[in-house]
Amino acid sequence: MNPLQTLSLVLGAGFSSGLNLYATVATLGLLDRVGVIRLPASLQALAHPWVIGIAVMLYLIEFFADKIPYIDTIWDFVHTFIRPPAAALLAYGAVSGAGPEWRWGAALLAGGVALTSHGAKASTRAAVNTSPEPLSNWTLSLGEDVMAVWLSWMASVHPLATTIVVFVLLALCAYLIYGLFRFARRAVRGTPDTYLR
């Protein structure tokens, strides 16, 4: 893999892992297995049928847990300690041919990207859970699943486009997290007339 392809895989898999780790692992493994992409040697284990099977099974559990208000919040809280470290591990493996400083740099970058996308996802879902109707929660959940699969594929076939898309998505996540934080701070202070300002 050339440096751009490696950066794309680190960013794309990092961002998508923050949304749905199991969909990301299953997608990368399946893409390698059917020959659409060729993962680095250190990530070839993702294409093993057992790894794909476990990732798909965990994805199915998450698929249903993610559709139930408040259960999804608990699920996201637990995965705060799973998604970013797993993204860092994937990135560390993706740059196996580089020196240790580059591997650790890639791991930190992917972990940070995953934490950002995970933080935006979790805080948005917590805010949406206050709505009494389930449609918005289901729509967001399905959109996150599609985004995770799409970015995992994109990272392997369109590295430059993926890099640009991830930077745009990170900016949107930062804006969203900032807006939700301001909204929550105003809600705690009890100034309902300024919620939307």
N, C-alpha and C positions, 0 to 999 in steps of 0.2 A: 504494500500500500504506500502511495506517496503521501507527503505531509498534509496536503489538502484533504485527501480521503480519510486520513487518520483523524484530523481535526473535526471533520464532518461526522465521523462515527462517534467521537467523544462527545460532541455537542448534541447531536441528534439522539443518541442512545441515552445521554444524560437527561435531556429534557423529557423524553418520552418515559424514561424510568420514573421520573418524578410524578408523572400522571398515572402510569400503570406499568409497574415493573414486570409483572408476569406476562402481559401482552407483548412487551418489548422483547423479553427473552425468547418467548415462543416464536415471535415473528423473525427474529434474527436466526434462530435455529432452523426454522422451516425454510427461510430463504437460502441458507447455506445448503441445506439438505437437498433441495430441488435444483440447486446449481444457479440460482439467480445471482448470488453473491458468493464471494470466497472470504470467509472470516480469517483473521490471523490465526496461526497455529495454536496460540495460547487460548483462543476462544472456540476452537473446534469442538470442545465438549458440549457447547450449546446445541450442536446439531445431533447429539446422541438422542435416540428415541426416548430414553428414560427421562432426560432433562426436558425435552419437548413435552412429554406426557405430563410430568409434574407441573411444568409451567402452565400448560393448558388447564389442568385440574385446579390449580390455584387461581387462574384467571376466571374460571367459571364460578368459584366461590366468591371472588371479588365482584364479579358481574352482578350477582344477586345481592350481596351485602351493600353494594354501592347504590342500590336503588331504594333502600329503606332509610327514610330520614332518621337521623340521630345514630343509627347503627353505622351509617357511612362516616359520621364524625368520629366515632370510636375507632373504626377501621383506619381512618386517616391518621388519627393520633398514634396508633400503634405503628403504622407504616412510616411515621416520621423517623423512626429508628431503623428502618429496613431499606426504604427506597434510596436515600442519598448514599449510604455506605455501599449498597449493591451497585449503584451507578459508578461510584469510584472504583470498585473492583473490576467492573466491565472495562472502564477506561484504562486501568492499569494493565489489563490483559491485552487491550487493543494496541498498545504501543510497546509490545514485548521486545521488539528489535532495537529500541532506543536505550539510552543510558538511564540509570536509576533516577537522575534528576528530572528527566523528561517524563518518565513513568509516574513519578510522584506528582509532578506538575499537572499531568493529564488527569490523575485521580482527583486531585483537589479541584480542578476546573469542573469535571463532570459531577462531583459531589455537590459543589456550589450551584451548578445549573439545576441539578435534580432537586435540591432543597428549595430553590426559587420557584420552580414549576409546581412542586408539591405544596409549598406554602400558599401559592395563589389558588391552587385547586382546593385545598382544605379550608381556607378561609372563605372562599366563594361558596362552597357547599354548605358551610356552617351558616352563612348568611341566608342562603336559599332555603334552608330547613325551617326558617321562621315563617315561610309561606305555607298556607294550609293545603294548597293543591300539589299533587305529586308530579305533574307533567314537567315542570321546570327542572326538578331534580333528576328525573329520568333522561331528559334531553341533554343536560350537562354531562351526565354519566356516559351516555352513548357517544357524545361528542369527544369526550376525553379518551375513550377507547379507540375511536377512529383516528384521532390525532396521534396517539401512541403508535399504532400500527403504521400509519402513513409516514410519520417521521422516521421510524426505524427503517422502512423501505427506502425513503428518500435519501437518507444518510448514506446508503450503500450505492445508489445509482446516480445521484445528482449532488455531489459534495459541495460545490460552490453555492448552489441554490439553498441547500440545507443550512449551511453556515449563516447565510443572510437571513433566512426565515427564523432560525433560532435566536439570533440577536434581536430581531424585531419582536418575537414572542417574549423574550426576556424583558425588553423595555415595557411591553404591555403588562406583564406580570408585576413588575415593580410599580407601575402606575396603579394597577388594581389593588395590590396590597396596601399601598399608601392611601388610596381612597377608602378602602374598607377600614383601615386603622383610624382614619379621621372620623368616619361614620360611627364607629364603636366608641371612640372617645367622647363624641358629642352625645351619644345615647346614654353613656354612663353619667355625664354631667347633667342630663335631663333637659336639654334644649331642643325639643322636637321641631321647632320652627326653623332650625338651621341644619337639619339632617341632610338636605339635598343641596346645600350651598357649597 
